[in-house]
Amino acid sequence: MVVDARGNFARRLDATQIDRAIGAGSVSRGGAGRCGPVYGRQREDNMIHASRLHRRTCLGFALGLVTDLAIPHGLDEPDASGEEAASGDLPRLNYRVVHHFTDEEGTERPSGIVLASDGRGYGTNTSGGEFGRGTVFSINGAKQVRVLHAFRGKPHDGSGPESSLVEADDGALYGTTPAGGSANFGVAYRLAHGGMTILHEFGVTPGDGQYVSGGLIFASDAQFYGVASRGGAHDLGMVFRMDKAGNVTPVWQFGDSRNDPAWPGAPVREGADGRLYGTAFGPYAGVIYSVAKDGSDPRVLHLFKDDVEGAPGATPMTIGSDGRIYGVNDYGAPGSWGRVYELHPDDSVTVLYTFDGSDGDFPNEVLEYKPGVLIGTTLTGGSSKPDSDGVVYMLHRDGRFRTLHTFSYTQRHRGERELCEPAGALLLGPGGQVTGTCGAGGRYGNGGIFTLVPVSA
């Protein structure tokens, strides 16, 4: 599936020049990292760390529009040493590093890259930057990165962005942070040629959502949708709608019934049927849910069996070009280090692949590379190299698996310290090129941006 900067099926937008926003504008009201497992690092005094939020998965959206961010094959010599499994006709891709993040550009758990209609890539970093509260950055086809905004945190603006930006039909970029704002429960913001505008401060009024870590989608009705991990009528979180002015309306406030979802961490996705689909940490081992955009017909589609299927983290589901729904459970069943699953129309779940640590650990969001073939990353794991810190893999629906690259902070790539801890959504570009981000390692210890380019026939 080609997915656009809204997190939904691709539709080319008007070419508004968001590059005029380069050079962080004023905000209007309206260190060296290291690799290894990252668990529950508290960046704000009251940031949520519920039992299954101990490992935050950066969320984001992928895009497949033709753009000048595509890295020509001649810019770098590919790393031809990628590992392979016995994987039939799964495509082969070569790994190369595009950019190493500096302290000023940010570090720790980048969101992945979204390509906007102006042909530039945009992303966020959770920490670092001028004030240590995270950044929004852009990257052009010459691999030049520029910081558009450095967050300052409460009470000025947001803090710790953990999700990708989305582009709306006005050409502006929109996003959220899980902390910051006057109540320190997060903000929604807009980035355009005039700089950054804070649209909504969460948790200020009773019943409002809190801790919006999953970001937004821009849906087919020209409205934004997102989830709050806490808050709402029962403090169990909610799905909400937001317009471009920042007015927030609850769609489904969790907790009205005993079997309602609770504590959603992953953003919703809009299905081919126009409904919203998402996962939540509770009840039990977690659920998959669906609701119409007007809040009608809320459904719990599947209750996960922790000992068999695992349990969902804060990673969004993926809706394929054929309408199939895929997801990952980042922990759960004994002997499992995460699982990739498919949700069927009868609401049953089939596990497509189970990680054992040697092939990856704590999977991130998957991307449809082509019908029936998924590509994804894991935050840690992989044993082809010592001290492995994540992998990029390809998976067919029939279970065929190929490791495309293993990250290791003890290794060097073309004379530089290797990137590690891949995080955020992958980006599918023209010609099958895939772009991703890492939150640690690299020249400055802050992670960076990498690409995987198909091997020429």
C-alpha positions, 0 to 999 in steps of 0.5 A: 500500500502507498500511504500518504502523509496523513497515514491513509491511502495516498492522494496527491496534495496541492504543492504548498511550499512548506519549506518556507517554514524552514528556520523555526518561527515563533510559537503563538498560543491558539547528549550522546546516546548509547545502544542497548534496550531502552525502557521507560525513560521519564522525560517529564515529571508526570509523563505516563508510564503505565505497566505496558507503556514501559517501552514506548514505541515511536509511531509514525506514518509512511508515504510513497509519493515521488519526491526529491528525497529519493537517494540516488544509487550513486551517492553512497556505495551500498553495504553488500554484506546484509544477512539473508535467510532462506526466503525464496523470492523476497526482494533484496535491499542494500543498507546505507547511512544517509545522515547522523543526527547532531545534538542540535537536531535531536536524539532518542526515538525519532518518529520516522520520516514523512514526505510532504507534497513539497518533496521534503522529508519531515520528522521529529526527535524525542529529546535533544535540540536547543532546550533538550525537549525534542525537535522537528526537522526537515531533510532535502534531497541533498541529505541536508537536515535543518531544525524547524523547531526546538521544543521548550516544554511546559508552559511554553509548548510541547515536549518529547514528540513521539509521533510523526507529523501529518500533512493536511489538505491546507499544506500545513503539517500537524503533530502532537506531543505527550507532554508540555503545555500548561497542564503538562499533558501534551499539545497539538500543534501546526507547522506552516510558513508562519512558524509553529502554532499551538492548537490545543493544550490537552488536560486543561479542561475536565474530561479532556484527553491526556498524554497524546503520544500516538499522533494524528491521522488526517482522515477522508472527512478532512478531520484529524483523529487521535487517541489520548492514553488517559483522561476522558470521562473515566480516565481510561483514555479516548479516541478524539476528533480535532479540526484545523483550529484545534477544537477537540471532540471525543469520539469514544470515551473508554470505560462506559462499559466493562469490556471497553478498551482502556489506555490506548497507546497506538494511533488509529488507522482509517480502514477502507470501510471508513472506520477507525481501527486501533489497539489498547493496552486493556482490558486483559492482555489488550484489544483491537477495537473499531469505531465509526468516525461519528462515534457510532457502532463502537466494537471490541474486535479481538481480545488478545490471549497473552500466552498465545498471541502476545499483547499489543504495545503502542505500535499502530496497525497497518492496513494493506492495499487489499484491505488486510490489517496487520499489527505487531505485539511487542511482547507476551507469550513465553519464548516470544520477543514479539509477534507479527499478526494479521486480523481477519474479517471474522475478527480472528488473529493469525500469528504470521511470525514470532521473534525469538531474539536472535532475529529481532526483539520488540518489533516496530510498526510494519509497512506493506512493501508490496501486496502480501510482503511486509517490511519492518524493524525491531528496536533491539535483538538480532544475533548475526553480529555481537551486541546487536541492537535491532534489525530490518527484516522482510516478511511474507504472509506465508511466513518467509522471513529475510533479515536485511540488516542487523544494527550493532553499536560495536560495529563500524559502517564505512569508518563511522560508528554504526547506527542502532535502535531503529525506531519510527515508521519506515518510508516507502519511496519510489523504486522500492527504496525504504527510509528509516531512522535510528535513535542511537549510535552513529557519528555523534551517538544520537542516531540518524537516517538510513535507507535500503535500496533494492539490489539491481537485477 
